[in-house]
Amino acid sequence: MPDQHMQHAVQSSSLADILERILDKGIVIAGDITISLADVDLLKIKIRLLVASVDKAMEIGINWWEGDPYLSSHAKRLEDENGQLRERLERLEARLGVMP
């Protein structure tokens, strides 16, 4: 009797392959949660989740982490500098008697 092997039509993928495919293409999960009482909305939560690689996110125009002071030392320096300039402007306006 010839050697018979069962062939599968579906290819087996490892978790790493699936994760690489998701990060390469990106996936969006969106949902809204509303808590109402007597047809009055008490709480509304909009959930938007994007899972993608950094390269893919930047390709579609998402780069919020570059300006987040908690994630970027450059953004933190800019935030500090902005605060110092505001204080300086307030002191100058106070000396000149100009109302902001």
Distance bins in CASP14 RR format, pairs under 12 A and 6 or more apart:
PFRMAT RR
TARGET T0000
AUTHOR 0000-0000-0000
RMODE 2
METHOD distances of the structure
MODEL  1
11 17 0 0 0 0 1 0 0 0 0 0 0
11 18 0 0 0 0 0 1 0 0 0 0 0
12 18 0 0 0 0 0 1 0 0 0 0 0
13 19 0 0 0 0 1 0 0 0 0 0 0
13 20 0 0 0 0 1 0 0 0 0 0 0
13 21 0 0 0 0 1 0 0 0 0 0 0
13 22 0 0 0 0 0 1 0 0 0 0 0
14 20 0 0 0 0 1 0 0 0 0 0 0
14 21 0 0 0 0 0 1 0 0 0 0 0
15 21 0 0 0 0 0 1 0 0 0 0 0
15 22 0 0 0 0 0 1 0 0 0 0 0
16 22 0 0 0 0 0 1 0 0 0 0 0
16 23 0 0 0 0 0 1 0 0 0 0 0
17 23 0 0 0 0 0 1 0 0 0 0 0
17 24 0 0 0 0 0 1 0 0 0 0 0
18 24 0 0 0 0 0 1 0 0 0 0 0
18 25 0 0 0 0 0 1 0 0 0 0 0
18 27 0 0 0 0 0 1 0 0 0 0 0
18 51 0 0 0 0 0 1 0 0 0 0 0
19 25 0 0 0 0 0 1 0 0 0 0 0
19 26 0 0 0 0 0 1 0 0 0 0 0
19 27 0 0 0 0 0 1 0 0 0 0 0
19 51 0 0 0 0 1 0 0 0 0 0 0
19 52 0 0 0 0 0 1 0 0 0 0 0
19 53 0 0 0 0 0 1 0 0 0 0 0
20 26 0 0 0 0 0 1 0 0 0 0 0
20 52 0 0 0 0 0 1 0 0 0 0 0
20 53 0 0 0 0 1 0 0 0 0 0 0
20 56 0 0 0 0 0 1 0 0 0 0 0
21 27 0 0 0 0 1 0 0 0 0 0 0
21 51 0 0 0 0 0 1 0 0 0 0 0
21 52 0 0 0 0 0 1 0 0 0 0 0
21 53 0 0 0 0 0 1 0 0 0 0 0
21 56 0 0 0 0 0 1 0 0 0 0 0
22 28 0 0 0 0 0 1 0 0 0 0 0
22 29 0 0 0 0 0 1 0 0 0 0 0
22 50 0 0 0 0 0 1 0 0 0 0 0
22 51 1 0 0 1 0 0 0 0 0 0 0
22 52 1 0 0 1 0 0 0 0 0 0 0
22 53 0 0 0 0 1 0 0 0 0 0 0
22 56 0 0 0 0 1 0 0 0 0 0 0
23 50 0 0 0 0 0 1 0 0 0 0 0
23 51 1 0 0 1 0 0 0 0 0 0 0
23 52 1 0 0 1 0 0 0 0 0 0 0
23 53 1 0 1 0 0 0 0 0 0 0 0
23 54 0 0 0 0 1 0 0 0 0 0 0
23 55 0 0 0 0 1 0 0 0 0 0 0
23 56 1 0 0 1 0 0 0 0 0 0 0
23 57 0 0 0 0 1 0 0 0 0 0 0
24 51 0 0 0 0 0 1 0 0 0 0 0
24 52 0 0 0 0 1 0 0 0 0 0 0
24 53 1 0 0 1 0 0 0 0 0 0 0
24 54 0 0 0 0 0 1 0 0 0 0 0
24 55 0 0 0 0 1 0 0 0 0 0 0
24 56 1 0 0 1 0 0 0 0 0 0 0
24 57 0 0 0 0 0 1 0 0 0 0 0
24 59 0 0 0 0 0 1 0 0 0 0 0
25 50 0 0 0 0 0 1 0 0 0 0 0
25 51 0 0 0 0 1 0 0 0 0 0 0
25 52 1 0 0 1 0 0 0 0 0 0 0
25 53 0 0 0 0 1 0 0 0 0 0 0
25 55 0 0 0 0 0 1 0 0 0 0 0
25 56 1 0 0 1 0 0 0 0 0 0 0
25 57 0 0 0 0 0 1 0 0 0 0 0
25 59 0 0 0 0 0 1 0 0 0 0 0
25 60 0 0 0 0 0 1 0 0 0 0 0
26 49 0 0 0 0 0 1 0 0 0 0 0
26 50 1 0 0 1 0 0 0 0 0 0 0
26 51 1 0 0 1 0 0 0 0 0 0 0
26 52 1 1 0 0 0 0 0 0 0 0 0
26 53 1 0 0 1 0 0 0 0 0 0 0
26 54 0 0 0 0 0 1 0 0 0 0 0
26 55 0 0 0 0 0 1 0 0 0 0 0
26 56 1 0 1 0 0 0 0 0 0 0 0
26 57 0 0 0 0 1 0 0 0 0 0 0
26 59 0 0 0 0 0 1 0 0 0 0 0
26 60 0 0 0 0 1 0 0 0 0 0 0
26 62 0 0 0 0 0 1 0 0 0 0 0
27 48 0 0 0 0 0 1 0 0 0 0 0
27 49 0 0 0 0 1 0 0 0 0 0 0
27 50 1 0 0 1 0 0 0 0 0 0 0
27 51 1 0 1 0 0 0 0 0 0 0 0
27 52 1 0 0 1 0 0 0 0 0 0 0
27 53 0 0 0 0 0 1 0 0 0 0 0
27 56 0 0 0 0 0 1 0 0 0 0 0
27 57 0 0 0 0 0 1 0 0 0 0 0
28 47 0 0 0 0 0 1 0 0 0 0 0
28 48 1 0 0 1 0 0 0 0 0 0 0
28 49 1 0 0 1 0 0 0 0 0 0 0
28 50 1 0 1 0 0 0 0 0 0 0 0
28 51 1 0 0 1 0 0 0 0 0 0 0
28 52 0 0 0 0 1 0 0 0 0 0 0
28 56 0 0 0 0 0 1 0 0 0 0 0
28 57 0 0 0 0 0 1 0 0 0 0 0
28 60 0 0 0 0 0 1 0 0 0 0 0
28 62 0 0 0 0 0 1 0 0 0 0 0
29 46 0 0 0 0 0 1 0 0 0 0 0
29 47 1 0 0 1 0 0 0 0 0 0 0
29 48 1 0 0 1 0 0 0 0 0 0 0
29 49 1 0 1 0 0 0 0 0 0 0 0
29 50 1 0 0 1 0 0 0 0 0 0 0
29 51 1 0 0 1 0 0 0 0 0 0 0
29 52 0 0 0 0 0 1 0 0 0 0 0
30 45 0 0 0 0 0 1 0 0 0 0 0
30 46 0 0 0 0 1 0 0 0 0 0 0
30 47 1 0 0 1 0 0 0 0 0 0 0
30 48 1 0 1 0 0 0 0 0 0 0 0
30 49 1 0 0 1 0 0 0 0 0 0 0
30 50 0 0 0 0 1 0 0 0 0 0 0
31 44 0 0 0 0 0 1 0 0 0 0 0
31 45 0 0 0 0 1 0 0 0 0 0 0
31 46 1 0 0 1 0 0 0 0 0 0 0
31 47 1 0 1 0 0 0 0 0 0 0 0
31 48 1 0 0 1 0 0 0 0 0 0 0
31 49 0 0 0 0 1 0 0 0 0 0 0
32 41 0 0 0 0 0 1 0 0 0 0 0
32 43 0 0 0 0 0 1 0 0 0 0 0
32 44 1 0 0 1 0 0 0 0 0 0 0
32 45 1 0 0 1 0 0 0 0 0 0 0
32 46 1 0 1 0 0 0 0 0 0 0 0
32 47 1 0 0 1 0 0 0 0 0 0 0
32 48 0 0 0 0 1 0 0 0 0 0 0
33 41 0 0 0 0 0 1 0 0 0 0 0
33 42 0 0 0 0 0 1 0 0 0 0 0
33 43 1 0 0 1 0 0 0 0 0 0 0
33 44 1 0 0 1 0 0 0 0 0 0 0
33 45 1 0 1 0 0 0 0 0 0 0 0
33 46 0 0 0 0 1 0 0 0 0 0 0
33 47 1 0 0 1 0 0 0 0 0 0 0
34 40 0 0 0 0 0 1 0 0 0 0 0
34 41 1 0 1 0 0 0 0 0 0 0 0
34 42 0 0 0 0 1 0 0 0 0 0 0
34 43 1 0 0 1 0 0 0 0 0 0 0
34 44 1 0 1 0 0 0 0 0 0 0 0
34 45 1 0 0 1 0 0 0 0 0 0 0
34 46 0 0 0 0 1 0 0 0 0 0 0
34 47 0 0 0 0 0 1 0 0 0 0 0
35 41 1 0 0 1 0 0 0 0 0 0 0
35 42 1 0 1 0 0 0 0 0 0 0 0
35 43 1 0 1 0 0 0 0 0 0 0 0
35 44 1 0 0 1 0 0 0 0 0 0 0
35 45 0 0 0 0 1 0 0 0 0 0 0
36 42 1 0 0 1 0 0 0 0 0 0 0
36 43 0 0 0 0 1 0 0 0 0 0 0
36 44 0 0 0 0 1 0 0 0 0 0 0
37 43 0 0 0 0 1 0 0 0 0 0 0
48 62 0 0 0 0 0 1 0 0 0 0 0
50 56 0 0 0 0 1 0 0 0 0 0 0
50 57 1 0 0 1 0 0 0 0 0 0 0
50 60 0 0 0 0 1 0 0 0 0 0 0
50 61 0 0 0 0 0 1 0 0 0 0 0
50 62 1 0 0 1 0 0 0 0 0 0 0
50 64 0 0 0 0 0 1 0 0 0 0 0
51 57 0 0 0 0 1 0 0 0 0 0 0
51 62 0 0 0 0 0 1 0 0 0 0 0
52 58 0 0 0 0 1 0 0 0 0 0 0
52 59 0 0 0 0 1 0 0 0 0 0 0
52 60 1 0 0 1 0 0 0 0 0 0 0
52 61 0 0 0 0 0 1 0 0 0 0 0
52 62 0 0 0 0 1 0 0 0 0 0 0
52 63 0 0 0 0 0 1 0 0 0 0 0
53 59 0 0 0 0 1 0 0 0 0 0 0
53 60 0 0 0 0 0 1 0 0 0 0 0
53 62 0 0 0 0 0 1 0 0 0 0 0
54 60 0 0 0 0 0 1 0 0 0 0 0
54 61 0 0 0 0 0 1 0 0 0 0 0
54 62 0 0 0 0 1 0 0 0 0 0 0
54 63 0 0 0 0 1 0 0 0 0 0 0
54 64 0 0 0 0 0 1 0 0 0 0 0
54 65 0 0 0 0 1 0 0 0 0 0 0
54 66 0 0 0 0 0 1 0 0 0 0 0
54 71 0 0 0 0 0 1 0 0 0 0 0
55 61 0 0 0 0 0 1 0 0 0 0 0
55 62 0 0 0 0 0 1 0 0 0 0 0
55 63 0 0 0 0 0 1 0 0 0 0 0
56 62 0 0 0 0 1 0 0 0 0 0 0
56 63 0 0 0 0 0 1 0 0 0 0 0
57 63 1 0 0 1 0 0 0 0 0 0 0
57 64 0 0 0 0 1 0 0 0 0 0 0
57 65 0 0 0 0 1 0 0 0 0 0 0
57 66 0 0 0 0 0 1 0 0 0 0 0
58 64 0 0 0 0 0 1 0 0 0 0 0
58 65 0 0 0 0 1 0 0 0 0 0 0
58 66 0 0 0 0 1 0 0 0 0 0 0
63 71 0 0 0 0 0 1 0 0 0 0 0
63 72 0 0 0 0 0 1 0 0 0 0 0
63 75 0 0 0 0 0 1 0 0 0 0 0
64 70 0 0 0 0 0 1 0 0 0 0 0
64 71 0 0 0 0 1 0 0 0 0 0 0
64 72 0 0 0 0 0 1 0 0 0 0 0
64 75 0 0 0 0 0 1 0 0 0 0 0
65 71 1 0 1 0 0 0 0 0 0 0 0
65 72 1 0 0 1 0 0 0 0 0 0 0
65 74 0 0 0 0 0 1 0 0 0 0 0
65 75 0 0 0 0 1 0 0 0 0 0 0
66 72 1 0 1 0 0 0 0 0 0 0 0
66 73 0 0 0 0 0 1 0 0 0 0 0
66 74 1 0 0 1 0 0 0 0 0 0 0
66 75 1 0 0 1 0 0 0 0 0 0 0
66 76 0 0 0 0 0 1 0 0 0 0 0
66 78 0 0 0 0 0 1 0 0 0 0 0
67 73 0 0 0 0 0 1 0 0 0 0 0
67 74 1 0 0 1 0 0 0 0 0 0 0
67 75 1 1 0 0 0 0 0 0 0 0 0
67 76 0 0 0 0 1 0 0 0 0 0 0
67 77 0 0 0 0 0 1 0 0 0 0 0
67 78 0 0 0 0 1 0 0 0 0 0 0
67 79 0 0 0 0 1 0 0 0 0 0 0
68 74 0 0 0 0 0 1 0 0 0 0 0
68 75 1 0 0 1 0 0 0 0 0 0 0
68 76 0 0 0 0 1 0 0 0 0 0 0
68 78 0 0 0 0 0 1 0 0 0 0 0
68 79 0 0 0 0 1 0 0 0 0 0 0
69 75 1 0 1 0 0 0 0 0 0 0 0
69 76 1 0 1 0 0 0 0 0 0 0 0
69 77 0 0 0 0 1 0 0 0 0 0 0
69 78 1 0 0 1 0 0 0 0 0 0 0
69 79 1 0 1 0 0 0 0 0 0 0 0
69 80 0 0 0 0 1 0 0 0 0 0 0
69 81 0 0 0 0 0 1 0 0 0 0 0
69 82 0 0 0 0 0 1 0 0 0 0 0
69 83 0 0 0 0 0 1 0 0 0 0 0
70 76 1 0 0 1 0 0 0 0 0 0 0
70 79 0 0 0 0 0 1 0 0 0 0 0
72 78 0 0 0 0 1 0 0 0 0 0 0
72 79 0 0 0 0 1 0 0 0 0 0 0
73 79 0 0 0 0 0 1 0 0 0 0 0
73 80 0 0 0 0 0 1 0 0 0 0 0
74 80 0 0 0 0 0 1 0 0 0 0 0
74 81 0 0 0 0 0 1 0 0 0 0 0
75 81 0 0 0 0 0 1 0 0 0 0 0
75 82 0 0 0 0 0 1 0 0 0 0 0
76 82 0 0 0 0 0 1 0 0 0 0 0
76 83 0 0 0 0 0 1 0 0 0 0 0
77 83 0 0 0 0 0 1 0 0 0 0 0
77 84 0 0 0 0 0 1 0 0 0 0 0
78 84 0 0 0 0 0 1 0 0 0 0 0
78 85 0 0 0 0 0 1 0 0 0 0 0
79 85 0 0 0 0 0 1 0 0 0 0 0
79 86 0 0 0 0 0 1 0 0 0 0 0
80 86 0 0 0 0 0 1 0 0 0 0 0
80 87 0 0 0 0 0 1 0 0 0 0 0
81 87 0 0 0 0 0 1 0 0 0 0 0
81 88 0 0 0 0 0 1 0 0 0 0 0
82 88 0 0 0 0 0 1 0 0 0 0 0
82 89 0 0 0 0 0 1 0 0 0 0 0
83 89 0 0 0 0 1 0 0 0 0 0 0
83 90 0 0 0 0 1 0 0 0 0 0 0
84 90 0 0 0 0 0 1 0 0 0 0 0
84 91 0 0 0 0 0 1 0 0 0 0 0
85 91 0 0 0 0 0 1 0 0 0 0 0
85 92 0 0 0 0 0 1 0 0 0 0 0
86 92 0 0 0 0 0 1 0 0 0 0 0
86 93 0 0 0 0 0 1 0 0 0 0 0
86 100 0 0 0 0 1 0 0 0 0 0 0
87 93 0 0 0 0 0 1 0 0 0 0 0
87 94 0 0 0 0 0 1 0 0 0 0 0
88 94 0 0 0 0 0 1 0 0 0 0 0
88 95 0 0 0 0 0 1 0 0 0 0 0
89 95 0 0 0 0 0 1 0 0 0 0 0
89 96 0 0 0 0 0 1 0 0 0 0 0
89 98 0 0 0 0 1 0 0 0 0 0 0
89 100 0 0 0 0 1 0 0 0 0 0 0
90 96 0 0 0 0 0 1 0 0 0 0 0
90 97 0 0 0 0 0 1 0 0 0 0 0
90 98 0 0 0 0 0 1 0 0 0 0 0
90 99 0 0 0 0 0 1 0 0 0 0 0
90 100 1 0 0 1 0 0 0 0 0 0 0
91 97 0 0 0 0 0 1 0 0 0 0 0
91 98 0 0 0 0 0 1 0 0 0 0 0
91 100 0 0 0 0 0 1 0 0 0 0 0
92 98 0 0 0 0 1 0 0 0 0 0 0
92 100 0 0 0 0 0 1 0 0 0 0 0
93 99 1 0 0 1 0 0 0 0 0 0 0
93 100 1 0 1 0 0 0 0 0 0 0 0
94 100 0 0 0 0 1 0 0 0 0 0 0
END
